[in-house]
């Protein structure tokens, strides 16, 4: 039992990260679905513009939490698929 005492710090930190992720989940999913629905035919420059200059300010204005450093590629695909 005493061997797990060191894990308490890591578990506490991880629990706090999960709480933050849960709060940001709605905004992150909203950005991801908007990206998939509307940005497909456009180049990366315009996609970034839509995210940073249009959608993120709109979510902020409506007080919908989202991750400021959201990586949509990592959210939509896993590492083994990227490796292929």
N, CA, C and O atoms as a CHARMM CRD file, in Angstrom:
* protein
*
  336
    1    1 UNK  N      0.81600  -1.19000   0.00000 PROA 1      0.00000
    2    1 UNK  CA     0.00000   0.00000   0.00000 PROA 1      0.00000
    3    1 UNK  C      0.86300   1.25900   0.00000 PROA 1      0.00000
    4    1 UNK  O      0.56700   2.22900  -0.69700 PROA 1      0.00000
    5    2 UNK  N      1.93200   1.22700   0.79000 PROA 2      0.00000
    6    2 UNK  CA     2.78800   2.40500   0.86500 PROA 2      0.00000
    7    2 UNK  C      3.49800   2.66500  -0.46100 PROA 2      0.00000
    8    2 UNK  O      3.90900   3.79500  -0.72400 PROA 2      0.00000
    9    3 UNK  N      3.64800   1.64700  -1.29400 PROA 3      0.00000
   10    3 UNK  CA     4.26600   1.81400  -2.60700 PROA 3      0.00000
   11    3 UNK  C      3.43300   2.68200  -3.53700 PROA 3      0.00000
   12    3 UNK  O      3.97400   3.28600  -4.46400 PROA 3      0.00000
   13    4 UNK  N      2.14200   2.75300  -3.30900 PROA 4      0.00000
   14    4 UNK  CA     1.25300   3.56300  -4.14100 PROA 4      0.00000
   15    4 UNK  C      1.13500   5.00200  -3.66700 PROA 4      0.00000
   16    4 UNK  O      0.51200   5.82100  -4.34300 PROA 4      0.00000
   17    5 UNK  N      1.70700   5.32000  -2.54100 PROA 5      0.00000
   18    5 UNK  CA     1.59400   6.68000  -1.98500 PROA 5      0.00000
   19    5 UNK  C      2.15400   7.72200  -2.94700 PROA 5      0.00000
   20    5 UNK  O      1.61400   8.82400  -3.04400 PROA 5      0.00000
   21    6 UNK  N      3.22000   7.39100  -3.65500 PROA 6      0.00000
   22    6 UNK  CA     3.80800   8.32100  -4.61700 PROA 6      0.00000
   23    6 UNK  C      2.90100   8.59700  -5.79900 PROA 6      0.00000
   24    6 UNK  O      3.02700   9.63500  -6.44900 PROA 6      0.00000
   25    7 UNK  N      2.00100   7.69700  -6.08200 PROA 7      0.00000
   26    7 UNK  CA     1.07500   7.86300  -7.20200 PROA 7      0.00000
   27    7 UNK  C     -0.03200   8.86300  -6.89500 PROA 7      0.00000
   28    7 UNK  O     -0.68600   9.36400  -7.80900 PROA 7      0.00000
   29    8 UNK  N     -0.24400   9.15300  -5.62800 PROA 8      0.00000
   30    8 UNK  CA    -1.33000  10.06600  -5.24400 PROA 8      0.00000
   31    8 UNK  C     -1.17200  11.42500  -5.91000 PROA 8      0.00000
   32    8 UNK  O     -2.15700  12.00600  -6.36500 PROA 8      0.00000
   33    9 UNK  N      0.04700  11.93700  -5.97400 PROA 9      0.00000
   34    9 UNK  CA     0.29800  13.23900  -6.59300 PROA 9      0.00000
   35    9 UNK  C     -0.07400  13.18600  -8.07400 PROA 9      0.00000
   36    9 UNK  O     -0.75700  14.07400  -8.58400 PROA 9      0.00000
   37   10 UNK  N      0.38000  12.14500  -8.74900 PROA 10     0.00000
   38   10 UNK  CA     0.08400  12.01000 -10.18200 PROA 10     0.00000
   39   10 UNK  C     -1.41400  11.85100 -10.41100 PROA 10     0.00000
   40   10 UNK  O     -1.96700  12.45800 -11.32800 PROA 10     0.00000
   41   11 UNK  N     -2.06600  11.05200  -9.59700 PROA 11     0.00000
   42   11 UNK  CA    -3.51100  10.85400  -9.74900 PROA 11     0.00000
   43   11 UNK  C     -4.27200  12.15000  -9.50200 PROA 11     0.00000
   44   11 UNK  O     -5.25000  12.43800 -10.19200 PROA 11     0.00000
   45   12 UNK  N     -3.83600  12.92300  -8.53200 PROA 12     0.00000
   46   12 UNK  CA    -4.49500  14.19700  -8.23600 PROA 12     0.00000
   47   12 UNK  C     -4.34800  15.15300  -9.41400 PROA 12     0.00000
   48   12 UNK  O     -5.31500  15.80200  -9.81300 PROA 12     0.00000
   49   13 UNK  N     -3.14200  15.24100  -9.97000 PROA 13     0.00000
   50   13 UNK  CA    -2.92100  16.10300 -11.13200 PROA 13     0.00000
   51   13 UNK  C     -3.75400  15.64100 -12.32500 PROA 13     0.00000
   52   13 UNK  O     -4.36500  16.45800 -13.01400 PROA 13     0.00000
   53   14 UNK  N     -3.77900  14.34000 -12.56400 PROA 14     0.00000
   54   14 UNK  CA    -4.54200  13.79600 -13.68300 PROA 14     0.00000
   55   14 UNK  C     -6.03200  14.05300 -13.50100 PROA 14     0.00000
   56   14 UNK  O     -6.73600  14.34100 -14.46900 PROA 14     0.00000
   57   15 UNK  N     -6.51100  13.95200 -12.27800 PROA 15     0.00000
   58   15 UNK  CA    -7.92000  14.22300 -11.98900 PROA 15     0.00000
   59   15 UNK  C     -8.27800  15.67000 -12.31300 PROA 15     0.00000
   60   15 UNK  O     -9.34900  15.94000 -12.85600 PROA 15     0.00000
   61   16 UNK  N     -7.38500  16.59900 -11.98200 PROA 16     0.00000
   62   16 UNK  CA    -7.62400  18.01000 -12.28400 PROA 16     0.00000
   63   16 UNK  C     -7.62800  18.24700 -13.79100 PROA 16     0.00000
   64   16 UNK  O     -8.42800  19.04000 -14.28800 PROA 16     0.00000
   65   17 UNK  N     -6.74800  17.57100 -14.52100 PROA 17     0.00000
   66   17 UNK  CA    -6.72000  17.69800 -15.98700 PROA 17     0.00000
   67   17 UNK  C     -8.01500  17.16500 -16.59600 PROA 17     0.00000
   68   17 UNK  O     -8.55700  17.75800 -17.52900 PROA 17     0.00000
   69   18 UNK  N     -8.50900  16.04800 -16.06700 PROA 18     0.00000
   70   18 UNK  CA    -9.76700  15.49300 -16.57000 PROA 18     0.00000
   71   18 UNK  C    -10.93000  16.44600 -16.33700 PROA 18     0.00000
   72   18 UNK  O    -11.80000  16.58700 -17.19700 PROA 18     0.00000
   73   19 UNK  N    -10.95100  17.10300 -15.17800 PROA 19     0.00000
   74   19 UNK  CA   -12.01100  18.07900 -14.89300 PROA 19     0.00000
   75   19 UNK  C    -11.98400  19.21600 -15.90500 PROA 19     0.00000
   76   19 UNK  O    -13.03000  19.64400 -16.39300 PROA 19     0.00000
   77   20 UNK  N    -10.78900  19.70300 -16.22100 PROA 20     0.00000
   78   20 UNK  CA   -10.65600  20.77500 -17.21600 PROA 20     0.00000
   79   20 UNK  C    -11.10700  20.29500 -18.58700 PROA 20     0.00000
   80   20 UNK  O    -11.77600  21.03100 -19.31300 PROA 20     0.00000
   81   21 UNK  N    -10.74500  19.06500 -18.95000 PROA 21     0.00000
   82   21 UNK  CA   -11.15400  18.51500 -20.24400 PROA 21     0.00000
   83   21 UNK  C    -12.66100  18.36400 -20.32900 PROA 21     0.00000
   84   21 UNK  O    -13.25000  18.61000 -21.38200 PROA 21     0.00000
   85   22 UNK  N    -13.28500  17.97000 -19.25100 PROA 22     0.00000
   86   22 UNK  CA   -14.74100  17.81900 -19.24500 PROA 22     0.00000
   87   22 UNK  C    -15.40900  19.17400 -19.45200 PROA 22     0.00000
   88   22 UNK  O    -16.38400  19.27600 -20.19700 PROA 22     0.00000
   89   23 UNK  N    -14.89500  20.21300 -18.80000 PROA 23     0.00000
   90   23 UNK  CA   -15.46500  21.54700 -18.95900 PROA 23     0.00000
   91   23 UNK  C    -15.33300  22.06000 -20.39200 PROA 23     0.00000
   92   23 UNK  O    -16.21300  22.76500 -20.88700 PROA 23     0.00000
   93   24 UNK  N    -14.22900  21.70200 -21.06000 PROA 24     0.00000
   94   24 UNK  CA   -13.96000  22.18400 -22.41400 PROA 24     0.00000
   95   24 UNK  C    -14.53800  21.28000 -23.49400 PROA 24     0.00000
   96   24 UNK  O    -14.45900  21.60800 -24.67800 PROA 24     0.00000
   97   25 UNK  N    -15.11000  20.16200 -23.11400 PROA 25     0.00000
   98   25 UNK  CA   -15.54600  19.16100 -24.08000 PROA 25     0.00000
   99   25 UNK  C    -16.56000  19.69600 -25.08900 PROA 25     0.00000
  100   25 UNK  O    -16.41100  19.45900 -26.28700 PROA 25     0.00000
  101   26 UNK  N    -17.57000  20.40000 -24.63700 PROA 26     0.00000
  102   26 UNK  CA   -18.61500  20.89100 -25.53600 PROA 26     0.00000
  103   26 UNK  C    -18.02200  21.83200 -26.58300 PROA 26     0.00000
  104   26 UNK  O    -18.31100  21.69800 -27.77200 PROA 26     0.00000
  105   27 UNK  N    -17.20300  22.77500 -26.15100 PROA 27     0.00000
  106   27 UNK  CA   -16.59000  23.70800 -27.09000 PROA 27     0.00000
  107   27 UNK  C    -15.65400  23.01200 -28.06500 PROA 27     0.00000
  108   27 UNK  O    -15.64000  23.33400 -29.25300 PROA 27     0.00000
  109   28 UNK  N    -14.87200  22.06100 -27.56900 PROA 28     0.00000
  110   28 UNK  CA   -13.94600  21.33300 -28.44000 PROA 28     0.00000
  111   28 UNK  C    -14.69200  20.52500 -29.50000 PROA 28     0.00000
  112   28 UNK  O    -14.30400  20.50800 -30.66800 PROA 28     0.00000
  113   29 UNK  N    -15.75000  19.86500 -29.08700 PROA 29     0.00000
  114   29 UNK  CA   -16.53400  19.07400 -30.03700 PROA 29     0.00000
  115   29 UNK  C    -17.23800  19.99200 -31.03400 PROA 29     0.00000
  116   29 UNK  O    -17.35000  19.65600 -32.21300 PROA 29     0.00000
  117   30 UNK  N    -17.70300  21.12100 -30.57800 PROA 30     0.00000
  118   30 UNK  CA   -18.33700  22.09200 -31.47300 PROA 30     0.00000
  119   30 UNK  C    -17.35200  22.57200 -32.53600 PROA 30     0.00000
  120   30 UNK  O    -17.70300  22.65100 -33.71300 PROA 30     0.00000
  121   31 UNK  N    -16.12600  22.89300 -32.13200 PROA 31     0.00000
  122   31 UNK  CA   -15.10300  23.30300 -33.09300 PROA 31     0.00000
  123   31 UNK  C    -14.76900  22.17000 -34.06400 PROA 31     0.00000
  124   31 UNK  O    -14.62000  22.40300 -35.26300 PROA 31     0.00000
  125   32 UNK  N    -14.65400  20.95600 -33.55000 PROA 32     0.00000
  126   32 UNK  CA   -14.31300  19.82100 -34.41100 PROA 32     0.00000
  127   32 UNK  C    -15.41200  19.52600 -35.42400 PROA 32     0.00000
  128   32 UNK  O    -15.12100  19.26500 -36.59200 PROA 32     0.00000
  129   33 UNK  N    -16.66400  19.56500 -34.99500 PROA 33     0.00000
  130   33 UNK  CA   -17.75200  19.28200 -35.93400 PROA 33     0.00000
  131   33 UNK  C    -17.90900  20.39800 -36.95600 PROA 33     0.00000
  132   33 UNK  O    -18.20600  20.14200 -38.12200 PROA 33     0.00000
  133   34 UNK  N    -17.70900  21.63100 -36.51900 PROA 34     0.00000
  134   34 UNK  CA   -17.73500  22.74400 -37.47600 PROA 34     0.00000
  135   34 UNK  C    -16.62000  22.61900 -38.48700 PROA 34     0.00000
  136   34 UNK  O    -16.81800  22.86300 -39.67700 PROA 34     0.00000
  137   35 UNK  N    -15.45600  22.24300 -38.01800 PROA 35     0.00000
  138   35 UNK  CA   -14.31700  22.04700 -38.90200 PROA 35     0.00000
  139   35 UNK  C    -14.61700  20.96600 -39.93900 PROA 35     0.00000
  140   35 UNK  O    -14.38200  21.15800 -41.13200 PROA 35     0.00000
  141   36 UNK  N    -15.13700  19.83100 -39.47500 PROA 36     0.00000
  142   36 UNK  CA   -15.45600  18.73100 -40.39600 PROA 36     0.00000
  143   36 UNK  C    -16.56300  19.09900 -41.37400 PROA 36     0.00000
  144   36 UNK  O    -16.51600  18.71100 -42.54100 PROA 36     0.00000
  145   37 UNK  N    -17.54500  19.83500 -40.91000 PROA 37     0.00000
  146   37 UNK  CA   -18.69100  20.16200 -41.74900 PROA 37     0.00000
  147   37 UNK  C    -18.42300  21.24700 -42.77700 PROA 37     0.00000
  148   37 UNK  O    -18.92200  21.17500 -43.90000 PROA 37     0.00000
  149   38 UNK  N    -17.64200  22.25100 -42.40600 PROA 38     0.00000
  150   38 UNK  CA   -17.53200  23.43200 -43.25500 PROA 38     0.00000
  151   38 UNK  C    -16.16000  23.69000 -43.86500 PROA 38     0.00000
  152   38 UNK  O    -16.06100  24.40300 -44.86400 PROA 38     0.00000
  153   39 UNK  N    -15.10800  23.13300 -43.29500 PROA 39     0.00000
  154   39 UNK  CA   -13.75900  23.51300 -43.74100 PROA 39     0.00000
  155   39 UNK  C    -13.10700  22.53900 -44.71600 PROA 39     0.00000
  156   39 UNK  O    -12.02400  22.82400 -45.22800 PROA 39     0.00000
  157   40 UNK  N    -13.72400  21.42300 -44.97900 PROA 40     0.00000
  158   40 UNK  CA   -13.12400  20.41800 -45.84500 PROA 40     0.00000
  159   40 UNK  C    -12.61500  20.91300 -47.18500 PROA 40     0.00000
  160   40 UNK  O    -11.47900  20.60300 -47.54400 PROA 40     0.00000
  161   41 UNK  N    -13.39800  21.66400 -47.93900 PROA 41     0.00000
  162   41 UNK  CA   -12.95800  22.04300 -49.27900 PROA 41     0.00000
  163   41 UNK  C    -11.93800  23.17800 -49.32400 PROA 41     0.00000
  164   41 UNK  O    -11.46800  23.53300 -50.40500 PROA 41     0.00000
  165   42 UNK  N    -11.58800  23.75300 -48.17800 PROA 42     0.00000
  166   42 UNK  CA   -10.70600  24.92100 -48.17000 PROA 42     0.00000
  167   42 UNK  C     -9.27800  24.54600 -47.80500 PROA 42     0.00000
  168   42 UNK  O     -9.02900  23.46700 -47.26700 PROA 42     0.00000
  169   43 UNK  N     -8.33300  25.45200 -48.10300 PROA 43     0.00000
  170   43 UNK  CA    -6.93700  25.19400 -47.76500 PROA 43     0.00000
  171   43 UNK  C     -6.69200  25.44700 -46.27600 PROA 43     0.00000
  172   43 UNK  O     -7.54600  25.99100 -45.57600 PROA 43     0.00000
  173   44 UNK  N     -5.51500  25.04500 -45.81100 PROA 44     0.00000
  174   44 UNK  CA    -5.21000  25.12700 -44.38200 PROA 44     0.00000
  175   44 UNK  C     -5.19000  26.56300 -43.87200 PROA 44     0.00000
  176   44 UNK  O     -5.58700  26.81900 -42.73500 PROA 44     0.00000
  177   45 UNK  N     -4.74200  27.48800 -44.68200 PROA 45     0.00000
  178   45 UNK  CA    -4.69700  28.88700 -44.26700 PROA 45     0.00000
  179   45 UNK  C     -6.10400  29.40200 -43.94900 PROA 45     0.00000
  180   45 UNK  O     -6.31200  30.06300 -42.93200 PROA 45     0.00000
  181   46 UNK  N     -7.06000  29.09700 -44.81600 PROA 46     0.00000
  182   46 UNK  CA    -8.43400  29.54600 -44.58100 PROA 46     0.00000
  183   46 UNK  C     -9.05300  28.78900 -43.40800 PROA 46     0.00000
  184   46 UNK  O     -9.82900  29.36500 -42.64500 PROA 46     0.00000
  185   47 UNK  N     -8.72100  27.50900 -43.25400 PROA 47     0.00000
  186   47 UNK  CA    -9.23800  26.73000 -42.11800 PROA 47     0.00000
  187   47 UNK  C     -8.78300  27.35200 -40.80100 PROA 47     0.00000
  188   47 UNK  O     -9.58000  27.52500 -39.87800 PROA 47     0.00000
  189   48 UNK  N     -7.50000  27.68400 -40.72300 PROA 48     0.00000
  190   48 UNK  CA    -6.97800  28.31300 -39.50400 PROA 48     0.00000
  191   48 UNK  C     -7.65200  29.65300 -39.25000 PROA 48     0.00000
  192   48 UNK  O     -7.95900  29.99500 -38.10800 PROA 48     0.00000
  193   49 UNK  N     -7.88100  30.41000 -40.31700 PROA 49     0.00000
  194   49 UNK  CA    -8.57000  31.69500 -40.18300 PROA 49     0.00000
  195   49 UNK  C     -9.96700  31.48600 -39.60200 PROA 49     0.00000
  196   49 UNK  O    -10.37800  32.19900 -38.68600 PROA 49     0.00000
  197   50 UNK  N    -10.68800  30.51300 -40.13400 PROA 50     0.00000
  198   50 UNK  CA   -12.04900  30.25100 -39.63700 PROA 50     0.00000
  199   50 UNK  C    -12.02900  29.89000 -38.15400 PROA 50     0.00000
  200   50 UNK  O    -12.86100  30.36900 -37.38300 PROA 50     0.00000
  201   51 UNK  N    -11.09200  29.05600 -37.76300 PROA 51     0.00000
  202   51 UNK  CA   -11.02300  28.65100 -36.36200 PROA 51     0.00000
  203   51 UNK  C    -10.64500  29.81200 -35.45000 PROA 51     0.00000
  204   51 UNK  O    -11.33200  30.08200 -34.46400 PROA 51     0.00000
  205   52 UNK  N     -9.56200  30.49300 -35.77700 PROA 52     0.00000
  206   52 UNK  CA    -9.00000  31.50600 -34.87700 PROA 52     0.00000
  207   52 UNK  C     -9.72600  32.84800 -34.92600 PROA 52     0.00000
  208   52 UNK  O     -9.81900  33.54000 -33.91200 PROA 52     0.00000
  209   53 UNK  N    -10.23200  33.21400 -36.07900 PROA 53     0.00000
  210   53 UNK  CA   -10.80700  34.55100 -36.23100 PROA 53     0.00000
  211   53 UNK  C    -12.34300  34.56900 -36.20800 PROA 53     0.00000
  212   53 UNK  O    -12.95300  35.62600 -36.04900 PROA 53     0.00000
  213   54 UNK  N    -12.94400  33.42400 -36.36400 PROA 54     0.00000
  214   54 UNK  CA   -14.40100  33.40000 -36.43400 PROA 54     0.00000
  215   54 UNK  C    -15.01100  32.54900 -35.31800 PROA 54     0.00000
  216   54 UNK  O    -15.77100  33.05700 -34.49400 PROA 54     0.00000
  217   55 UNK  N    -14.68400  31.27300 -35.29200 PROA 55     0.00000
  218   55 UNK  CA   -15.36500  30.36800 -34.36900 PROA 55     0.00000
  219   55 UNK  C    -14.91300  30.51800 -32.92600 PROA 55     0.00000
  220   55 UNK  O    -15.74700  30.56500 -32.02100 PROA 55     0.00000
  221   56 UNK  N    -13.60200  30.59400 -32.69500 PROA 56     0.00000
  222   56 UNK  CA   -13.13200  30.73200 -31.31900 PROA 56     0.00000
  223   56 UNK  C    -13.62900  32.02200 -30.66600 PROA 56     0.00000
  224   56 UNK  O    -14.07200  31.98000 -29.51800 PROA 56     0.00000
  225   57 UNK  N    -13.57200  33.17700 -31.35900 PROA 57     0.00000
  226   57 UNK  CA   -14.15200  34.38400 -30.74400 PROA 57     0.00000
  227   57 UNK  C    -15.65400  34.24800 -30.46900 PROA 57     0.00000
  228   57 UNK  O    -16.15400  34.77200 -29.47400 PROA 57     0.00000
  229   58 UNK  N    -16.36100  33.55300 -31.34200 PROA 58     0.00000
  230   58 UNK  CA   -17.80100  33.34700 -31.13400 PROA 58     0.00000
  231   58 UNK  C    -18.05600  32.50900 -29.88100 PROA 58     0.00000
  232   58 UNK  O    -18.94800  32.81900 -29.09000 PROA 58     0.00000
  233   59 UNK  N    -17.27000  31.45200 -29.70600 PROA 59     0.00000
  234   59 UNK  CA   -17.42000  30.62900 -28.49900 PROA 59     0.00000
  235   59 UNK  C    -17.07300  31.43900 -27.25100 PROA 59     0.00000
  236   59 UNK  O    -17.75600  31.33600 -26.23200 PROA 59     0.00000
  237   60 UNK  N    -16.02200  32.23800 -27.33100 PROA 60     0.00000
  238   60 UNK  CA   -15.63000  33.07700 -26.19300 PROA 60     0.00000
  239   60 UNK  C    -16.73100  34.07100 -25.84300 PROA 60     0.00000
  240   60 UNK  O    -17.04700  34.27200 -24.67100 PROA 60     0.00000
  241   61 UNK  N    -17.30500  34.68300 -26.85700 PROA 61     0.00000
  242   61 UNK  CA   -18.37600  35.65500 -26.63700 PROA 61     0.00000
  243   61 UNK  C    -19.57300  35.01000 -25.96100 PROA 61     0.00000
  244   61 UNK  O    -20.22200  35.62200 -25.11300 PROA 61     0.00000
  245   62 UNK  N    -19.86200  33.78300 -26.33500 PROA 62     0.00000
  246   62 UNK  CA   -21.00400  33.06600 -25.74700 PROA 62     0.00000
  247   62 UNK  C    -20.63800  32.30900 -24.46900 PROA 62     0.00000
  248   62 UNK  O    -21.45500  31.58200 -23.90400 PROA 62     0.00000
  249   63 UNK  N    -19.37900  32.49800 -24.02500 PROA 63     0.00000
  250   63 UNK  CA   -18.88800  31.88300 -22.78500 PROA 63     0.00000
  251   63 UNK  C    -18.96000  30.35500 -22.81900 PROA 63     0.00000
  252   63 UNK  O    -19.29900  29.71600 -21.82300 PROA 63     0.00000
  253   64 UNK  N    -18.63900  29.78800 -23.96800 PROA 64     0.00000
  254   64 UNK  CA   -18.55000  28.33300 -24.11700 PROA 64     0.00000
  255   64 UNK  C    -17.07100  27.96500 -24.00200 PROA 64     0.00000
  256   64 UNK  O    -16.28100  28.33500 -24.87000 PROA 64     0.00000
  257   65 UNK  N    -16.68400  27.24800 -22.95200 PROA 65     0.00000
  258   65 UNK  CA   -15.26500  26.92800 -22.77400 PROA 65     0.00000
  259   65 UNK  C    -14.75100  25.96700 -23.85400 PROA 65     0.00000
  260   65 UNK  O    -15.46600  25.06500 -24.29100 PROA 65     0.00000
  261   66 UNK  N    -13.51200  26.17600 -24.26900 PROA 66     0.00000
  262   66 UNK  CA   -12.84300  25.29500 -25.21900 PROA 66     0.00000
  263   66 UNK  C    -11.34700  25.37900 -24.95100 PROA 66     0.00000
  264   66 UNK  O    -10.87600  26.32600 -24.32100 PROA 66     0.00000
  265   67 UNK  N    -10.61100  24.40100 -25.42500 PROA 67     0.00000
  266   67 UNK  CA    -9.16300  24.38500 -25.23400 PROA 67     0.00000
  267   67 UNK  C     -8.52600  25.37800 -26.19800 PROA 67     0.00000
  268   67 UNK  O     -8.73800  25.29900 -27.40800 PROA 67     0.00000
  269   68 UNK  N     -7.75700  26.29800 -25.66900 PROA 68     0.00000
  270   68 UNK  CA    -7.10000  27.28700 -26.51700 PROA 68     0.00000
  271   68 UNK  C     -6.04000  26.68000 -27.41800 PROA 68     0.00000
  272   68 UNK  O     -5.72000  27.23500 -28.47000 PROA 68     0.00000
  273   69 UNK  N     -5.49900  25.55000 -27.01100 PROA 69     0.00000
  274   69 UNK  CA    -4.46600  24.88500 -27.79600 PROA 69     0.00000
  275   69 UNK  C     -5.00000  23.60200 -28.44700 PROA 69     0.00000
  276   69 UNK  O     -4.26700  22.62500 -28.60600 PROA 69     0.00000
  277   70 UNK  N     -6.24900  23.61700 -28.81000 PROA 70     0.00000
  278   70 UNK  CA    -6.89300  22.43600 -29.37800 PROA 70     0.00000
  279   70 UNK  C     -6.20800  22.00900 -30.67200 PROA 70     0.00000
  280   70 UNK  O     -6.04000  22.81000 -31.59200 PROA 70     0.00000
  281   71 UNK  N     -5.81700  20.74100 -30.73100 PROA 71     0.00000
  282   71 UNK  CA    -5.21700  20.16400 -31.92200 PROA 71     0.00000
  283   71 UNK  C     -6.27900  19.28000 -32.57800 PROA 71     0.00000
  284   71 UNK  O     -6.49500  18.13900 -32.16700 PROA 71     0.00000
  285   72 UNK  N     -6.93100  19.82000 -33.59300 PROA 72     0.00000
  286   72 UNK  CA    -8.03100  19.08000 -34.22800 PROA 72     0.00000
  287   72 UNK  C     -7.56100  17.79600 -34.88800 PROA 72     0.00000
  288   72 UNK  O     -8.28100  16.79800 -34.88600 PROA 72     0.00000
  289   73 UNK  N     -6.36900  17.81000 -35.44800 PROA 73     0.00000
  290   73 UNK  CA    -5.85100  16.60400 -36.09300 PROA 73     0.00000
  291   73 UNK  C     -5.71900  15.48200 -35.05800 PROA 73     0.00000
  292   73 UNK  O     -6.14300  14.35400 -35.31000 PROA 73     0.00000
  293   74 UNK  N     -5.13600  15.78700 -33.90000 PROA 74     0.00000
  294   74 UNK  CA    -4.98700  14.78400 -32.84800 PROA 74     0.00000
  295   74 UNK  C     -6.34000  14.33800 -32.30700 PROA 74     0.00000
  296   74 UNK  O     -6.49300  13.19500 -31.87500 PROA 74     0.00000
  297   75 UNK  N     -7.31400  15.23100 -32.32800 PROA 75     0.00000
  298   75 UNK  CA    -8.64400  14.89700 -31.82800 PROA 75     0.00000
  299   75 UNK  C     -9.39000  13.97200 -32.79200 PROA 75     0.00000
  300   75 UNK  O    -10.21200  13.15800 -32.36900 PROA 75     0.00000
  301   76 UNK  N     -9.10100  14.10100 -34.07100 PROA 76     0.00000
  302   76 UNK  CA    -9.86300  13.37400 -35.08300 PROA 76     0.00000
  303   76 UNK  C     -9.20600  12.09000 -35.57900 PROA 76     0.00000
  304   76 UNK  O     -9.85200  11.28700 -36.25300 PROA 76     0.00000
  305   77 UNK  N     -7.93100  11.88700 -35.25600 PROA 77     0.00000
  306   77 UNK  CA    -7.23500  10.72200 -35.76500 PROA 77     0.00000
  307   77 UNK  C     -6.24300  10.22500 -34.72900 PROA 77     0.00000
  308   77 UNK  O     -5.72900  11.02000 -33.94200 PROA 77     0.00000
  309   78 UNK  N     -5.96300   8.93400 -34.70900 PROA 78     0.00000
  310   78 UNK  CA    -5.02400   8.38800 -33.73800 PROA 78     0.00000
  311   78 UNK  C     -3.63700   8.20200 -34.36600 PROA 78     0.00000
  312   78 UNK  O     -3.49300   8.20200 -35.58900 PROA 78     0.00000
  313   79 UNK  N     -2.63400   8.04400 -33.51900 PROA 79     0.00000
  314   79 UNK  CA    -1.23900   7.97500 -33.98300 PROA 79     0.00000
  315   79 UNK  C     -0.97100   6.80300 -34.94300 PROA 79     0.00000
  316   79 UNK  O     -0.25000   6.99900 -35.92100 PROA 79     0.00000
  317   80 UNK  N     -1.51400   5.59500 -34.71300 PROA 80     0.00000
  318   80 UNK  CA    -1.26000   4.51100 -35.67100 PROA 80     0.00000
  319   80 UNK  C     -1.78000   4.81000 -37.07900 PROA 80     0.00000
  320   80 UNK  O     -1.15500   4.43100 -38.07000 PROA 80     0.00000
  321   81 UNK  N     -2.92000   5.48700 -37.16100 PROA 81     0.00000
  322   81 UNK  CA    -3.46400   5.82900 -38.47300 PROA 81     0.00000
  323   81 UNK  C     -2.57700   6.85500 -39.16600 PROA 81     0.00000
  324   81 UNK  O     -2.35600   6.76900 -40.37400 PROA 81     0.00000
  325   82 UNK  N     -2.07300   7.81700 -38.41600 PROA 82     0.00000
  326   82 UNK  CA    -1.15100   8.78900 -38.98600 PROA 82     0.00000
  327   82 UNK  C      0.10300   8.09700 -39.49700 PROA 82     0.00000
  328   82 UNK  O      0.63000   8.44800 -40.55200 PROA 82     0.00000
  329   83 UNK  N      0.57800   7.11000 -38.74100 PROA 83     0.00000
  330   83 UNK  CA     1.77900   6.35400 -39.12600 PROA 83     0.00000
  331   83 UNK  C      1.62700   5.60300 -40.42500 PROA 83     0.00000
  332   83 UNK  O      2.59800   5.42000 -41.16000 PROA 83     0.00000
  333   84 UNK  N      0.41600   5.16600 -40.71500 PROA 84     0.00000
  334   84 UNK  CA     0.17400   4.43000 -41.97500 PROA 84     0.00000
  335   84 UNK  C      0.33000   5.36100 -43.13800 PROA 84     0.00000
  336   84 UNK  O      0.17000   4.94600 -44.28600 PROA 84     0.00000
